[in-house]
Amino acid sequence: MEKAIKKYWPVFLLPTMAAFTIGFIVPFIEGIYLSFCKFTTIRDAKFVGFSNYIEAFKDETFPHAFGFTTLFAIVTLLLVNILAFAIALALTQKIKGTNIFRTIFFMPNLIGGIVLGYIWQLIFDGIFSHFNTALKLDANLGFIGLVILICWQQIGYMMIVYIAGLQAIPESLKEAAMIDGANKRQRLFHVTIPNMMPSITICTFLTITNSFKLFDQNLSLTGGEPLHQTEMLALNIYQTFYGRVGYEGIGQAKAVIFFLAVVIIGMLQLRLTRSKEVQQ
């Protein structure tokens, strides 16, 4: 069987590579080219150099969206991972009903982003109506609403990853620490967390990238209101490309900048957390 696989591996690889090339590589390269063009359709693209990138940074909504998204990513990174880790610790103790609680916490992750955004919009507006305001009328409320929504949706998923990491820690390490007289706090910071670094790497990477790429929930919950103040990067690019006539090239340039920013931030995060794994 192994000889057959080694002999005919191109036959198995070709369909996947063809689909990947057609569905990702070709559109990606074409998208980069279009970011240097002025166009309304692909066929009338006219090369204009770096003018789209210059106009992208001149658009005041774009730097604001970048700053808003960065702040949102930092806050959700901390809240989602700390709460998910705390819940995972609690649900790996010998208590009754842990499987039920795991299911309950994970269920919000199964709801689509658009639906989730509208559900929480109804909840928030029902609460804020008693204070004569609404989610879309206050940027601070919009930010808090987005944070609460994402925490509610993603904590359960990250919890599952952390539970898997906690269960993979050898019991012998915990027992050795207890024999040496380590208290709960010392066992947590010197045994549990160092051995959890692979799970922490995965969860922090997913949290950061998901926060930067957030679109559905932002569109349905706040729509960028008021006056683009709660508009995140993905929504800003969408509004530029589809909502403003003649700005297609600028929207494409924003998309390329967005891609580069997410890649750089993701690579820096992976390098930082993986370096901690090596030092264990």
ABEGO torsion letter per residue (X at the ends): XAAAAAAAAAAAAAAAAAAAAAAAAAAAAAAAAAAABBBABAAABBBAEAAAAAAAAABAAAAAAAAAAAAAAAAAAAAAAAAAAAAAAAAABBBBGAAAAAAAAAAAAABBAAAAAAAAAAAAAAAAAAAGBBAAABAAAAAAAAAAAAAAAAAAAAAAAAAAAAAABBAAAAAAAAAAGBBAAAAAAAAAAAAAAAAAAAAAAAAAAAAAABAAAAAAAAGGOBGGAABBAAAAAAAAAAABBGAAAAAAAAAAAAAAAAAAAAAAAAAAAAAAAAAX
